[in-house]
Each structure stands twice: as structure tokens, then as C-alpha cells.
């Protein structure tokens, strides 16, 4: 998980998304939501896809990406 004692960065981080955790490949302050393009601070990251290796800002973004037909009702 996030190494709070390591050097911080202000740009975009590169992560490897794992089951229930993630690994920081390149340090940064945020990742970008794959659906909305919103910057997600690393310490607020809660939603991602291991299979697609992408982050999501909200549960709605997860649904929109994985189950777009569910939001059309």
C-alpha cells in the first residue's frame, strides 16, 4: 500500500492494482479515473479494476464502466 514515509510527488502516480490493495510503480499524488478523468488522490483511492488495471473515482463510475446497461433503467 502507500508508503507514507517515502518521498512524495505532485504528479500522476502509476499503480499496479491488486486484489484488495495496490502497488506504487511510480510515486505521485493522484491517479486518474478511467471513466470521468477526475484526479483521485492516492490516499482516497477506493475503487479499481484488477482485470482492466484502472482506477475509478466513485461507485457510479465502476457501474458505468462494467455495467453500462444497468444505468439506463
Backbone as XML, in Angstrom:
<?xml version="1.0"?>
<chain id="A" units="angstrom">
  <residue number="1" name="UNK">
    <atom name="N" x="0.844" y="-1.183" z="0.000"/>
    <atom name="CA" x="0.000" y="0.000" z="0.000"/>
    <atom name="C" x="0.885" y="1.242" z="0.000"/>
  </residue>
  <residue number="2" name="UNK">
    <atom name="N" x="0.300" y="2.352" z="0.194"/>
    <atom name="CA" x="1.008" y="3.622" z="0.140"/>
    <atom name="C" x="2.061" y="3.708" z="1.238"/>
  </residue>
  <residue number="3" name="UNK">
    <atom name="N" x="3.258" y="4.073" z="0.851"/>
    <atom name="CA" x="4.325" y="4.263" z="1.818"/>
    <atom name="C" x="4.297" y="5.714" z="2.274"/>
  </residue>
  <residue number="4" name="UNK">
    <atom name="N" x="3.722" y="5.979" z="3.423"/>
    <atom name="CA" x="3.545" y="7.342" z="3.914"/>
    <atom name="C" x="4.858" y="7.985" z="4.336"/>
  </residue>
  <residue number="5" name="UNK">
    <atom name="N" x="5.922" y="7.196" z="4.460"/>
    <atom name="CA" x="7.197" y="7.741" z="4.887"/>
    <atom name="C" x="8.145" y="7.988" z="3.729"/>
  </residue>
  <residue number="6" name="UNK">
    <atom name="N" x="7.766" y="7.554" z="2.537"/>
    <atom name="CA" x="8.618" y="7.738" z="1.369"/>
    <atom name="C" x="8.450" y="9.119" z="0.774"/>
  </residue>
  <residue number="7" name="UNK">
    <atom name="N" x="9.243" y="9.412" z="-0.239"/>
    <atom name="CA" x="9.158" y="10.728" z="-0.876"/>
    <atom name="C" x="7.818" y="10.900" z="-1.573"/>
  </residue>
  <residue number="8" name="UNK">
    <atom name="N" x="7.282" y="12.099" z="-1.511"/>
    <atom name="CA" x="6.019" y="12.350" z="-2.171"/>
    <atom name="C" x="6.271" y="13.037" z="-3.499"/>
  </residue>
  <residue number="9" name="UNK">
    <atom name="N" x="5.272" y="13.002" z="-4.330"/>
    <atom name="CA" x="5.355" y="13.629" z="-5.627"/>
    <atom name="C" x="4.050" y="14.366" z="-5.868"/>
  </residue>
  <residue number="10" name="UNK">
    <atom name="N" x="4.060" y="15.290" z="-6.804"/>
    <atom name="CA" x="2.867" y="16.084" z="-7.024"/>
    <atom name="C" x="2.112" y="15.675" z="-8.273"/>
  </residue>
  <residue number="11" name="UNK">
    <atom name="N" x="2.686" y="14.852" z="-9.122"/>
    <atom name="CA" x="2.060" y="14.488" z="-10.386"/>
    <atom name="C" x="1.246" y="13.211" z="-10.283"/>
  </residue>
  <residue number="12" name="UNK">
    <atom name="N" x="1.006" y="12.633" z="-11.438"/>
    <atom name="CA" x="0.222" y="11.396" z="-11.524"/>
    <atom name="C" x="1.080" y="10.195" z="-11.131"/>
  </residue>
  <residue number="13" name="UNK">
    <atom name="N" x="0.507" y="9.328" z="-10.315"/>
    <atom name="CA" x="1.181" y="8.095" z="-9.913"/>
    <atom name="C" x="0.853" y="6.993" z="-10.909"/>
  </residue>
  <residue number="14" name="UNK">
    <atom name="N" x="1.734" y="6.020" z="-10.998"/>
    <atom name="CA" x="1.450" y="4.797" z="-11.748"/>
    <atom name="C" x="1.351" y="3.674" z="-10.739"/>
  </residue>
  <residue number="15" name="UNK">
    <atom name="N" x="0.232" y="2.943" z="-10.780"/>
    <atom name="CA" x="-0.013" y="1.881" z="-9.812"/>
    <atom name="C" x="-0.236" y="0.556" z="-10.505"/>
  </residue>
  <residue number="16" name="UNK">
    <atom name="N" x="0.043" y="-0.513" z="-9.783"/>
    <atom name="CA" x="-0.385" y="-1.854" z="-10.180"/>
    <atom name="C" x="-1.522" y="-2.198" z="-9.234"/>
  </residue>
  <residue number="17" name="UNK">
    <atom name="N" x="-2.702" y="-2.447" z="-9.803"/>
    <atom name="CA" x="-3.887" y="-2.730" z="-8.991"/>
    <atom name="C" x="-3.961" y="-4.216" z="-8.701"/>
  </residue>
  <residue number="18" name="UNK">
    <atom name="N" x="-4.031" y="-4.540" z="-7.423"/>
    <atom name="CA" x="-4.066" y="-5.919" z="-6.949"/>
    <atom name="C" x="-5.405" y="-6.175" z="-6.266"/>
  </residue>
  <residue number="19" name="UNK">
    <atom name="N" x="-5.660" y="-7.419" z="-5.899"/>
    <atom name="CA" x="-6.880" y="-7.751" z="-5.160"/>
    <atom name="C" x="-6.809" y="-7.149" z="-3.767"/>
  </residue>
  <residue number="20" name="UNK">
    <atom name="N" x="-7.623" y="-6.127" z="-3.513"/>
    <atom name="CA" x="-7.698" y="-5.524" z="-2.195"/>
    <atom name="C" x="-6.556" y="-4.593" z="-1.837"/>
  </residue>
  <residue number="21" name="UNK">
    <atom name="N" x="-5.661" y="-4.327" z="-2.775"/>
    <atom name="CA" x="-4.505" y="-3.479" z="-2.497"/>
    <atom name="C" x="-3.955" y="-2.978" z="-3.828"/>
  </residue>
  <residue number="22" name="UNK">
    <atom name="N" x="-2.955" y="-2.139" z="-3.768"/>
    <atom name="CA" x="-2.265" y="-1.707" z="-4.970"/>
    <atom name="C" x="-0.801" y="-1.474" z="-4.639"/>
  </residue>
  <residue number="23" name="UNK">
    <atom name="N" x="0.020" y="-1.513" z="-5.692"/>
    <atom name="CA" x="1.454" y="-1.312" z="-5.549"/>
    <atom name="C" x="1.831" y="-0.057" z="-6.338"/>
  </residue>
  <residue number="24" name="UNK">
    <atom name="N" x="2.604" y="0.800" z="-5.728"/>
    <atom name="CA" x="3.036" y="2.022" z="-6.395"/>
    <atom name="C" x="4.242" y="1.713" z="-7.280"/>
  </residue>
  <residue number="25" name="UNK">
    <atom name="N" x="4.075" y="1.929" z="-8.574"/>
    <atom name="CA" x="5.144" y="1.712" z="-9.542"/>
    <atom name="C" x="5.971" y="2.999" z="-9.688"/>
  </residue>
  <residue number="26" name="UNK">
    <atom name="N" x="5.267" y="4.117" z="-9.843"/>
    <atom name="CA" x="5.898" y="5.447" z="-9.884"/>
    <atom name="C" x="5.136" y="6.344" z="-8.922"/>
  </residue>
  <residue number="27" name="UNK">
    <atom name="N" x="5.804" y="6.965" z="-7.974"/>
    <atom name="CA" x="5.109" y="7.784" z="-6.984"/>
    <atom name="C" x="4.439" y="9.005" z="-7.613"/>
  </residue>
  <residue number="28" name="UNK">
    <atom name="N" x="3.395" y="9.427" z="-6.963"/>
    <atom name="CA" x="2.668" y="10.605" z="-7.388"/>
    <atom name="C" x="1.588" y="10.921" z="-6.373"/>
  </residue>
  <residue number="29" name="UNK">
    <atom name="N" x="0.890" y="11.998" z="-6.578"/>
    <atom name="CA" x="-0.132" y="12.440" z="-5.639"/>
    <atom name="C" x="-1.518" y="11.902" z="-5.975"/>
  </residue>
  <residue number="30" name="UNK">
    <atom name="N" x="-1.726" y="11.480" z="-7.238"/>
    <atom name="CA" x="-3.062" y="11.081" z="-7.662"/>
    <atom name="C" x="-2.989" y="10.083" z="-8.814"/>
  </residue>
  <residue number="31" name="UNK">
    <atom name="N" x="-4.141" y="9.451" z="-9.087"/>
    <atom name="CA" x="-4.361" y="8.681" z="-10.309"/>
    <atom name="C" x="-5.589" y="9.286" z="-10.982"/>
  </residue>
  <residue number="32" name="UNK">
    <atom name="N" x="-5.821" y="8.913" z="-12.214"/>
    <atom name="CA" x="-6.928" y="9.486" z="-12.970"/>
    <atom name="C" x="-8.026" y="8.446" z="-13.139"/>
  </residue>
  <residue number="33" name="UNK">
    <atom name="N" x="-9.272" y="8.864" z="-12.867"/>
    <atom name="CA" x="-10.427" y="7.985" z="-13.044"/>
    <atom name="C" x="-10.550" y="7.630" z="-14.523"/>
  </residue>
  <residue number="34" name="UNK">
    <atom name="N" x="-10.674" y="6.338" z="-14.821"/>
    <atom name="CA" x="-10.761" y="5.863" z="-16.197"/>
    <atom name="C" x="-12.064" y="6.265" z="-16.873"/>
  </residue>
  <residue number="35" name="UNK">
    <atom name="N" x="-13.083" y="6.620" z="-16.102"/>
    <atom name="CA" x="-14.379" y="6.972" z="-16.668"/>
    <atom name="C" x="-14.556" y="8.486" z="-16.778"/>
  </residue>
  <residue number="36" name="UNK">
    <atom name="N" x="-14.284" y="9.194" z="-15.697"/>
    <atom name="CA" x="-14.573" y="10.631" z="-15.651"/>
    <atom name="C" x="-13.369" y="11.528" z="-15.898"/>
  </residue>
  <residue number="37" name="UNK">
    <atom name="N" x="-12.156" y="10.990" z="-15.754"/>
    <atom name="CA" x="-10.962" y="11.797" z="-15.899"/>
    <atom name="C" x="-10.620" y="12.626" z="-14.671"/>
  </residue>
  <residue number="38" name="UNK">
    <atom name="N" x="-11.373" y="12.444" z="-13.594"/>
    <atom name="CA" x="-11.151" y="13.169" z="-12.339"/>
    <atom name="C" x="-9.861" y="12.681" z="-11.681"/>
  </residue>
  <residue number="39" name="UNK">
    <atom name="N" x="-9.123" y="13.585" z="-11.073"/>
    <atom name="CA" x="-7.930" y="13.213" z="-10.308"/>
    <atom name="C" x="-8.373" y="12.638" z="-8.969"/>
  </residue>
  <residue number="40" name="UNK">
    <atom name="N" x="-7.867" y="11.460" z="-8.621"/>
    <atom name="CA" x="-8.183" y="10.789" z="-7.364"/>
    <atom name="C" x="-6.917" y="10.788" z="-6.507"/>
  </residue>
  <residue number="41" name="UNK">
    <atom name="N" x="-6.913" y="11.510" z="-5.390"/>
    <atom name="CA" x="-5.745" y="11.455" z="-4.501"/>
    <atom name="C" x="-5.483" y="10.006" z="-4.070"/>
  </residue>
  <residue number="42" name="UNK">
    <atom name="N" x="-4.221" y="9.621" z="-4.042"/>
    <atom name="CA" x="-3.869" y="8.241" z="-3.700"/>
    <atom name="C" x="-4.472" y="7.814" z="-2.367"/>
  </residue>
  <residue number="43" name="UNK">
    <atom name="N" x="-4.461" y="8.687" z="-1.380"/>
    <atom name="CA" x="-4.984" y="8.305" z="-0.069"/>
    <atom name="C" x="-6.510" y="8.221" z="-0.040"/>
  </residue>
  <residue number="44" name="UNK">
    <atom name="N" x="-7.192" y="8.585" z="-1.130"/>
    <atom name="CA" x="-8.646" y="8.471" z="-1.221"/>
    <atom name="C" x="-9.087" y="7.400" z="-2.219"/>
  </residue>
  <residue number="45" name="UNK">
    <atom name="N" x="-8.140" y="6.704" z="-2.829"/>
    <atom name="CA" x="-8.449" y="5.679" z="-3.829"/>
    <atom name="C" x="-9.115" y="4.473" z="-3.170"/>
  </residue>
  <residue number="46" name="UNK">
    <atom name="N" x="-10.333" y="4.159" z="-3.616"/>
    <atom name="CA" x="-11.091" y="3.037" z="-3.055"/>
    <atom name="C" x="-11.568" y="2.041" z="-4.098"/>
  </residue>
  <residue number="47" name="UNK">
    <atom name="N" x="-11.661" y="2.464" z="-5.353"/>
    <atom name="CA" x="-12.269" y="1.632" z="-6.391"/>
    <atom name="C" x="-11.316" y="1.477" z="-7.568"/>
  </residue>
  <residue number="48" name="UNK">
    <atom name="N" x="-11.098" y="0.208" z="-7.986"/>
    <atom name="CA" x="-10.275" y="-0.060" z="-9.150"/>
    <atom name="C" x="-10.600" y="-1.433" z="-9.694"/>
  </residue>
  <residue number="49" name="UNK">
    <atom name="N" x="-10.109" y="-1.701" z="-10.884"/>
    <atom name="CA" x="-10.281" y="-2.994" z="-11.538"/>
    <atom name="C" x="-8.922" y="-3.658" z="-11.684"/>
  </residue>
  <residue number="50" name="UNK">
    <atom name="N" x="-8.814" y="-4.849" z="-11.155"/>
    <atom name="CA" x="-7.582" y="-5.626" z="-11.302"/>
    <atom name="C" x="-7.455" y="-6.064" z="-12.755"/>
  </residue>
  <residue number="51" name="UNK">
    <atom name="N" x="-8.550" y="-6.530" z="-13.355"/>
    <atom name="CA" x="-8.513" y="-7.027" z="-14.731"/>
    <atom name="C" x="-8.182" y="-5.926" z="-15.740"/>
  </residue>
  <residue number="52" name="UNK">
    <atom name="N" x="-8.771" y="-4.754" z="-15.573"/>
    <atom name="CA" x="-8.550" y="-3.648" z="-16.512"/>
    <atom name="C" x="-7.387" y="-2.749" z="-16.111"/>
  </residue>
  <residue number="53" name="UNK">
    <atom name="N" x="-6.898" y="-2.907" z="-14.865"/>
    <atom name="CA" x="-5.797" y="-2.093" z="-14.343"/>
    <atom name="C" x="-6.101" y="-0.603" z="-14.496"/>
  </residue>
  <residue number="54" name="UNK">
    <atom name="N" x="-7.272" y="-0.211" z="-13.954"/>
    <atom name="CA" x="-7.672" y="1.189" z="-13.982"/>
    <atom name="C" x="-8.420" y="1.560" z="-12.714"/>
  </residue>
  <residue number="55" name="UNK">
    <atom name="N" x="-8.388" y="2.850" z="-12.401"/>
    <atom name="CA" x="-8.989" y="3.372" z="-11.172"/>
    <atom name="C" x="-10.312" y="4.058" z="-11.489"/>
  </residue>
  <residue number="56" name="UNK">
    <atom name="N" x="-11.176" y="4.138" z="-10.461"/>
    <atom name="CA" x="-12.478" y="4.789" z="-10.582"/>
    <atom name="C" x="-12.690" y="5.708" z="-9.385"/>
  </residue>
  <residue number="57" name="UNK">
    <atom name="N" x="-13.280" y="6.866" z="-9.633"/>
    <atom name="CA" x="-13.485" y="7.857" z="-8.582"/>
    <atom name="C" x="-14.662" y="7.527" z="-7.676"/>
  </residue>
  <residue number="58" name="UNK">
    <atom name="N" x="-15.697" y="6.888" z="-8.216"/>
    <atom name="CA" x="-16.930" y="6.639" z="-7.461"/>
    <atom name="C" x="-17.491" y="5.267" z="-7.799"/>
  </residue>
  <residue number="59" name="UNK">
    <atom name="N" x="-18.408" y="4.767" z="-6.975"/>
    <atom name="CA" x="-19.087" y="3.508" z="-7.320"/>
    <atom name="C" x="-19.874" y="3.635" z="-8.625"/>
  </residue>
  <residue number="60" name="UNK">
    <atom name="N" x="-20.406" y="4.818" z="-8.895"/>
    <atom name="CA" x="-21.147" y="5.034" z="-10.139"/>
    <atom name="C" x="-20.237" y="4.875" z="-11.358"/>
  </residue>
  <residue number="61" name="UNK">
    <atom name="N" x="-18.995" y="5.312" z="-11.225"/>
    <atom name="CA" x="-18.030" y="5.154" z="-12.317"/>
    <atom name="C" x="-17.736" y="3.678" z="-12.571"/>
  </residue>
  <residue number="62" name="UNK">
    <atom name="N" x="-17.666" y="2.888" z="-11.510"/>
    <atom name="CA" x="-17.471" y="1.438" z="-11.650"/>
    <atom name="C" x="-18.634" y="0.840" z="-12.426"/>
  </residue>
  <residue number="63" name="UNK">
    <atom name="N" x="-19.852" y="1.189" z="-12.034"/>
    <atom name="CA" x="-21.033" y="0.671" z="-12.728"/>
    <atom name="C" x="-21.063" y="1.108" z="-14.186"/>
  </residue>
  <residue number="64" name="UNK">
    <atom name="N" x="-20.738" y="2.357" z="-14.428"/>
    <atom name="CA" x="-20.754" y="2.881" z="-15.786"/>
    <atom name="C" x="-19.768" y="2.125" z="-16.672"/>
  </residue>
  <residue number="65" name="UNK">
    <atom name="N" x="-18.608" y="1.767" z="-16.139"/>
    <atom name="CA" x="-17.576" y="1.072" z="-16.904"/>
    <atom name="C" x="-17.911" y="-0.411" z="-17.110"/>
  </residue>
  <residue number="66" name="UNK">
    <atom name="N" x="-18.373" y="-1.071" z="-16.043"/>
    <atom name="CA" x="-18.570" y="-2.523" z="-16.092"/>
    <atom name="C" x="-19.976" y="-2.943" z="-16.455"/>
  </residue>
  <residue number="67" name="UNK">
    <atom name="N" x="-20.975" y="-2.124" z="-16.118"/>
    <atom name="CA" x="-22.369" y="-2.476" z="-16.358"/>
    <atom name="C" x="-23.138" y="-1.267" z="-16.900"/>
  </residue>
  <residue number="68" name="UNK">
    <atom name="N" x="-22.759" y="-0.748" z="-18.053"/>
    <atom name="CA" x="-23.392" y="0.473" z="-18.565"/>
    <atom name="C" x="-24.903" y="0.324" z="-18.768"/>
  </residue>
  <residue number="69" name="UNK">
    <atom name="N" x="-25.352" y="-0.875" z="-19.094"/>
    <atom name="CA" x="-26.782" y="-1.094" z="-19.301"/>
    <atom name="C" x="-27.589" y="-0.943" z="-18.002"/>
  </residue>
  <residue number="70" name="UNK">
    <atom name="N" x="-26.962" y="-1.157" z="-16.859"/>
    <atom name="CA" x="-27.658" y="-1.041" z="-15.575"/>
    <atom name="C" x="-28.040" y="0.413" z="-15.275"/>
  </residue>
  <residue number="71" name="UNK">
    <atom name="N" x="-27.325" y="1.364" z="-15.825"/>
    <atom name="CA" x="-27.596" y="2.769" z="-15.550"/>
    <atom name="C" x="-28.636" y="3.355" z="-16.492"/>
  </residue>
  <residue number="72" name="UNK">
    <atom name="N" x="-29.054" y="2.599" z="-17.501"/>
    <atom name="CA" x="-30.038" y="3.096" z="-18.459"/>
    <atom name="C" x="-31.467" y="2.929" z="-17.997"/>
  </residue>
  <residue number="73" name="UNK">
    <atom name="N" x="-31.666" y="2.234" z="-16.883"/>
    <atom name="CA" x="-33.030" y="1.976" z="-16.389"/>
    <atom name="C" x="-33.660" y="3.194" z="-15.786"/>
  </residue>
</chain>
